[in-house]
Amino acid sequence: MVASVWGNGTPQEAFEVPPDSIINEQSGNYLVLISDAHKVVDYIGTGGHTFTLPDTVAAGNGFMLYIRNVGTGALTVAPTGTNTVAGLASISLAVGAVVQVLVKGSDYSILNSNAVNILAANV
């Protein structure tokens, strides 16, 4: 089953990544580094890849980054171990999707996104 993280699938407010952000481009599977905090990690590949978020304890409360899918296929974003993203085991970013994630407690929260392009990969 695939469901929209935002419920009805309608667009939220306009969401833009800060223009002065440092961009880290990746074309395949990528283990997001703690040093990627406050950066934009762009997926530029052709689909079927996964970005794995660091363990929330190691990253610490307040760890935040943007993930953009500017490639040509879906990208899975999955936390390490038993951590979740917005209560889910993983999320899928369609082409054109951008999400801002933040460590809050022992899991990742979604702060902002262009919501219609983020789907629950595991409901």
Secondary structure, DSSP 8 states (H G I E B T S, - for coil): ---BTTSS----S-----TT--EEEESS-EE--GGGTTSEEEE-S-SSEEEEE--HHHH-TT-EEEEEE-SSS-EEEEESTT--BTTBS-EEE-TT-EEEEEEETTEEEEEEE-GGGEEES--
